[in-house]
């Protein structure tokens, strides 16, 4: 069976264009990776070089097991973040969900709008059965976005991430099924 991710699709919402993430988004991706608070909220601890980011973006178009989109504000073409369906499990018809947004655009509904578009695409177009994610307990704003979009808390993993101050954060496990209300 061909991968549902073979064709890279652009998604549009009222205020956003979700474009297949690629080399043309290198500058916006690099700037997002410089946002220390965004990196903390997503648990990103890796050190990136501009060259490694460029190489990664070049490979995405050929990836048949995932869909990566740049979140672009339609009005001005501003790169706000990225949103991803990955870890595709063909047998379970399921994927993992991930989103990263610049913190200077938080609180304006862009994350909710992008999440709803990707969830609808996953279920209504790709025909997937389940989407799962984990969100850190120290990121309640993201958890509220996921709940607004229909994800439900399914569990909690204790002390999965050590914060720079030495304290630990938990991972809240969430999921949504194609049959769940959105």
Secondary structure, 3 states (H helix, E strand, C coil): CCCCCCCCCCEECCCEEEEECCHHHHHHHHHHHCCHHHHHHHCCCCCCCHHHHHHHHHHHHHCCCCEEEEEEECCCCCEEEEEEEEEEECCCCEEEEEEEECHHHCCCCHHHHHHHHHHHHHHHHCCCCEEEEEEECCCHHHHHHHHHCCCEEEEEEEEEEECCCCCEEEEEEEEEECCCCC
